[in-house]
Amino acid sequence: MANSISLNSKAISTDSKVANQGEVTAARAKMQLNVSIMEASASISIGVGSNPQALLYKSAITSINEALRAELGENAVQNAARLDNSPQATADRIVSLATGFYDMFRRQNPQMEDGAALQKFMDTVKGGVEQGFKEARDILQGLKVLDGDVAANVDKTYEFVMKGFDAFAARAAEPKEEPEAA
């Protein structure tokens, strides 16, 4: 075998052509990287023991962070996990996201009167949220965790979302002030 790698001695022997070059070549650098990866993998395997899911999780999080780095900065997953996940904060994010589409909805439906457009928009987003909450409850029920504080927080979040939608609809229905003519 022309190329061999020994993890114990950390020795790397290559064919004579690569070894005689006296400089770090691409092939040698790649082999050194592979040795490092294998050594790291071996130590991780020992540390992971009977929990390969931990390795899977760490690998997935690392890859997701790398993919999101350009758009969301370093450690995007960890930063997102630090969000306030209280019922009120979650509801605020849902309401903000959903109502953020209202202007686009109005531009796409210019023929509709203001009141009718607002009603149709609110019916649409409320229907979507109700469907989303139903699906989330079904998932949590299937996991047998929809009880106690979890169920109470889901209900509180839903209540806050509906109140947020009502407040948005009330603000959107207010007459717009016309700029005074000079």
N, C-alpha and C positions, 0 to 999 in steps of 0.2 A: 504494500500500500504506500503510495507516494506521500500522502498527507495523513498525519495522525494527530490526535489531540488527547492529552492526558490531563484530566481534571486534578488528579492528586499532585502531580509534580508541576503542573501549570506549564509543561513543556510543549512547545509547538515545533514540530519538525515538518519541513516542506520539501518538495523535490529540490534537487541541486540548483536548478535554474533560478528559482525564487530565492533560495538561501544565499546564493553567490552574489546577489545584486548589492548587498551591503546597505541597502536603504529600505525604509518601510514602504513596501509596495501596496497597491490596492488589495492584492490577494492576501498579503500578510496582515494588513489592517483588518480586513474582513474576518480572517481566521481569529485574530485576537478578540474582535468584537463577539464572534460566535462563542469563544471560550468564556468570555465574561458573562454572556447571556446564559450559557449552560451552568456556570457556577452559581449565578444568581438564582436560576431556576431550581437548582439542587437545594440551595439553602432555603428558598421559599417553600419547596416541597416538604422539607423537614419541619419547617415552622408551621406550615398549614396542617400537616398531619391528617386528621380525619375530617377536615373541613375544607374541601376543595372549593366550596362556594365562596369562601373568603377570597381565594385567588381569582376566581371568576369576577367577583364584585370589584376587586381592586383593579384588575385589568380593564374592565368595562369603564369604570370611572376615569381611569387614566386616559383611555382612548377618547372618551366623550370630552374630557377637558381639553385634550389636544385639538379635537375637531372644532371646538367652540372658542378657542383662545383668541382668534383674530376678531371675532365679533363681540365676545363677552368678557375678554380678559382672562387672567390667570384664575384657576380653580373655580370655574363657572358653576360646576355642580355643587361644590361645598358652599359657595356664596348663595346659591338659590335655596339650599337647605336651611340657611339661617333666616329666611324670611319669616315674618310673623305669621304663623298659621292659626291664629285665634279665629273664632267664628266671624268677628267683625272685620278683621283684616282680610280674611279670605273673601268675605262677601264684598268688601270694597273693591278688591281686584276683579271679581266677577262682574260687578256692576260697571266699573270703569271700562273694562274690555268690551262688554256687550254694548254699552251706550255709545262707545267711541265710534260705532258704525252708523250712527243715526244720520250724520251729515252726508255720508256716502249714499245711504238709503234715500234721502231726500233728493239728491242729485240724480239718482237713477229713476225716481218717480216724480218728475216735476209736474205732471198733470194732476196729481192728487192734491186736494186741499189740505192745509196744514193739520187740522184736527183729525182727518181721516188717515193721513200718512202717519201721524204720531200713534194713533190707535193700532194701525196695522203693524207698525214697527214694534210696539210694545207687546202685542199679541205674539208676534214671531219670536222675540227674544225670551219672553216669559215661557213660551212653549218649549223652546230649546233648553232653557234652564230646568224646567220641570222634568223634561226627559233625561237630562244629565243627572239630576238628583235621584231620579228613580233608578237609573242604571247604577249609580254609585251605591245607593242603598242595597240594591240586589247583590252587587259584588261584596259589599261588607257583610251582608247577611249570609252569603255563600261561604265566606271566610269565618263565619260565626263570631264576628266581632261587633256586630251592630246591636250593642246594648249599653247600658249605663252612660258613661260620659261620652262615648263615641256617638251614640244615638242622639243624645241631648245636644252635642255640638253640631251635628248635621242639621238637626231641626232649627237650632239658633241661626246657623249660617243661612239656611233657606229663608228664614224670617227676615234676617237683615238684608238679604238680596232683594226680596219683594218690597221691603220698605225703601231700599235704595232706588228701585225701579219706579216706585210711586213718586218719590221726591224728584227724580229726573223728569218724569212725565209732567209733573206740576210746573217745574221750571221751564220745560220746553213749550208748555201750553200758554205761558204768560205772553201777553202781547209785547212785541218788540218795539222799543222806543225808536221813533223816526228821528233822524238828525234834523235839527232846526235849520230852516232855510235862512240864508243870510240876506 
